[in-house]
Amino acid sequence: MTSELSGKVALVTGGASGIGRASVITLADAGAAVAVLDREETGANAVVTQVKQSGGKALAVVTDLSDTSRIPDTVAHVLQEFGRIDFLINCAGVAGKFQPLLEIDDQNWDFVHTVNLKAPMLLMKHVARHMIDRGGGGRIVNVSSSSAFRARNSPIAYATSKAAIVQLTRSAAAELGRYDINVNAIAPGITATGMTQGFGDAAALERIASSGPLENLFHRVSQPEDVAAAVLFLCIPASRQITGQTIHTSAGAVV
């Protein structure tokens, strides 16, 4: 562990698996205490145990972000336990059903946009209020997707929700900059997480990354740790002049 983020507290959504889990471990290794928010209690507790075994501090927060009415109490619970939130990392996301425009149903559209867009917005709202009241600024990192910048091979509900996250990030950065709150986004490409398990095994993912509409310049699949490294960078003091930006960790899938 390092001490670069010692004394700081991070709230990471979707922290039980994938990019969220990697972000929890990376931030904890840098010295931050981490609230691990996820709907999967077993997975959240497992990550917390791993952090604590490495000498870090973490708390499992079990919440289903499709029920946005729980968000104010969830933020209040983290503040009660840790006393502050310095970093909000919105990693939680769902792909929903792979429905084309002519077949998409309201239930699927609303579910995807609630989890991928409304919940991050509300978390930003409540955490930013705390950051402003506390003083001293803060960092917000939203996980978008390279799907926000492509028109093929992504469910339309998912792609539009991730594109909206990019603009939410820009607009929030413009509003919160006066309070010394940095707001940025990260846009991963094809990454080895639970969301890509349906594409096949590791060899199948590598083939997808090497040819076709999801091809990237390096012809390789990203790992969750690759994205978590960018999350960490956007939280350390060295990135204090960066806000309103989207950093692509897609190995050049979007250039």
C-alpha positions, -999 to +999 in steps of 0.1 A: +000+000+000+010+036-006-002+067+013-009+091-015-047+090-007-043+085+030-071+101+050-094+102+020-126+083+014-140+069-018-175+057-027-173+032-055-205+019-071-205-015-087-176-023-064-181-060-061-169-070-096-152-059-128-140-023-131-156-013-098-138-041-079-105-032-095-111+005-086-118-004-050-086-023-047-065+003-065-078+032-044-074+012-012-038+003-021-032+041-025-044+046+011-081+056+007-109+041+028-135+028+004-173+023+006-180-006-017-216-001-031-232-030-049-264-050-050-245-082-045-239-086-008-216-116-011-194-100-037-192-067-018-182-084+014-156-104-004-139-073-017-141-056+017-124-087+032-096-086+006-090-049+013-089-054+050-065-084+047-041-060+028-042-035+056-068-012+041-102+001+053-134-007+035-172-009+041-198-029+022-229-009+012-256-031-002-279-011-025-298-017-057-294+014-078-325+006-098-343+019-067-331+055-068-352+064-037-325+048-016-297+070-027-300+098-002-300+074+027-271+054+012-249+085+009-259+095+045-249+060+057-214+063+041-210+097+057-221+084+091-195+056+089-166+074+074-174+111+081-166+123+046-165+114+009-136+127-012-141+106-043-172+094-060-166+067-086-197+057-106-188+023-120-221+004-117-238-002-150-261-026-169-263-035-206-300-044-206-316-064-234-299-062-268-330-047-285-329-026-317-347+007-319-378-008-336-382-034-309-371-017-277-396-017-249-402+009-222-392-014-193-358-021-208-351+015-217-362+028-183-342+002-164-310+008-183-313+046-180-322+045-143-291+025-134-267+040-159-277+076-159-303+087-132-285+069-103-251+084-111-267+118-114-284+115-081-252+102-064-234+132-079-260+155-066-259+143-030-222+137-028-214+171-044-236+188-018-215+172+009-183+182-008-194+218-010-206+219+026-174+203+039-152+225+017-119+214+002-132+201-031-134+166-043-133+143-074-160+126-093-153+100-120-180+085-141-175+054-162-189+058-197-180+035-226-166+035-261-201+026-271-210+062-265-188+071-295-198+043-319-230+036-337-228-002-341-226-034-320-240-019-288-275-021-274-291+013-282-303+018-246-269+012-232-251+033-258-273+063-253-271+061-215-233+061-217-233+090-242-255+109-218-230+103-190-203+121-211-225+152-213-236+149-177-199+149-168-192+180-189-222+199-175-214+190-139-178+200-143-188+234-155-212+238-125-189+224-098-156+238-108-161+269-086-161+245-056-129+228-066-147+197-076-132+179-106-157+158-127-143+135-154-153+104-172-136+073-184-146+054-216-134+018-216-135-004-247-140-042-246-129-052-211-128-086-195-157-082-170-189-100-163-206-078-189-185-094-217-188-130-206-215-135-232-190-128-259-171-161-252-138-171-235-106-151-234-096-163-269-130-151-283-126-117-267-091-114-282-105-121-317-132-095-312-106-070-302-085-078-333-111-075-361-146-062-368-164-032-354-149-036-319-113-038-331-088-016-313-053-004-323-035-028-300-057-058-308-060-067-271-087-068-245-085-044-216-084-057-180-103-040-152-070-029-137-063-009-169-094+012-163-088+014-125-054+029-132-071+058-149-096+061-120-067+065-096-050+091-118-081+112-118-081+111-080-045+120-072-033+156-068-013+154-100-046+155-120-060+186-103-061+207-135-082+181-154-120+184-154-148+179-178-128+154-198-134+119-210-103+096-209-105+067-233-090+034-220-102+015-251-067+006-265-075+030-294-110+017-303-119+053-304-094+078-318 
